[in-house]
Amino acid sequence: MPAEQKAALSQMFELIASSADSSTIAEFFACLMTPAELKDLAVRWILVNEIDRGTTQREIAKRYHISLCKITRGSKELKKEGSAFKKFIEMAKSSGSGQES
C-alpha cells in the first residue's frame, strides 16, 4: 500500500480511537462506506464473534450466507498470537456490548 494511503488510514484510526462518541463514529462510517460495505463489515464482525462462541464454520456459512473461505480467514486471524479480533471481542465482552445470538 502506498505511503499516502497508509498515512490516511493511520490518521483515520487515530481520530476514531480518540472519539468517545459512537454515534459520530457511526455517522462517519455511513458517510465513508456504501451500505453494502457496511453490511460486509458487520457480517465479518458477526462471524468472528460466532467463531469465538464455538459455532461451526458450516453453521456460520449457512446461517449468514458467508463463504467458507471468508470464515476460514476470520478463524485464522482470530487464532493468531496477539489477534486484534480477539482483543476487540474481549473488549466487547468486558463492556457488555458483545453480540448476542
N, C-alpha and C positions, 0 to 999 in steps of 0.2 A: 504494500500500500504506500502511495506517495506520502512524503513527509507532511505536505499541506493537509492532506486528509487525516493523517494521524493527529496532527495538531488540532484540527477542528473537532474530532471526536474527543480528544483529551479535554478541550475547553468545555464541550457539552457535558461530559461526565462530571467534571468539577462543579459546574453550575447546578446540575441535577443533585449531586451529593450535598451541596451547600443549602439547597432549598428545603425548608421544613413544611412546605405547603403542597400536599399531594394533589390537590385539585389543579393547581397551576402546572404541576408536572404532567398530569393527565391531559390538560389542555394543550400543553406544548407537544406531547406525543401525537395528539389528534391533529394538530397543525402540520407536524413533521411527516407523518406517515399516512398512507392510504388506509381505508377501512380494511382492505384485505391484508395489508402488512400488520395492522394492529391485531387482526384475528390470528395471524400466524404467530405473532409474539405471544399472545395469550395461550394458544394451543401448546407452544413449546414449554411455557411455564407450567401448564397443567400436566403435560407428560412427565416432566422431571419430578413433580410432586407425586404423581401416580407411581412412578418407578420407586421413589423413596418409600412409599407406603407398602411396596411389595406386590403391586399389581403386575401381572404378567404382561410382557410386550404384546402378545397376541390379543389379549383382552383390551389393552390400551388402543391398539390399532383398530379393533372392531368398534369399540365404544366411541372413539373420537375421529374415526376415518383418517388416520395418520399412517404413513408408510412405515414399515418395519425398519427401513434404513434410517429414517429420521429419529425413530425411537431408540435404535441402537446407538446412534451418535450421542443422544442425550444421556443414555445409560453409561457410555464410556466416559463422557465428560463428568458425570456425577461421581464416578469411581476414582477419578484422578486425585492424586495427592494434592491437598490444598484447593480442592474444587470450589470455584466461585458459586456454582449451583448449590453445592452442599452448604456453603456459608449462608447463602440467601435463604435456603429452606430452613436452616436453623434459626436465622433471624426472624423469619415469619412465624415459626413455632413459638419462639420466646415472646413475640409481641402479641400472640394470639390472633394473628391475621393469616394463619395457614389455610390452604384450600381445604374445603370440606367436600366429601363425595356425596 
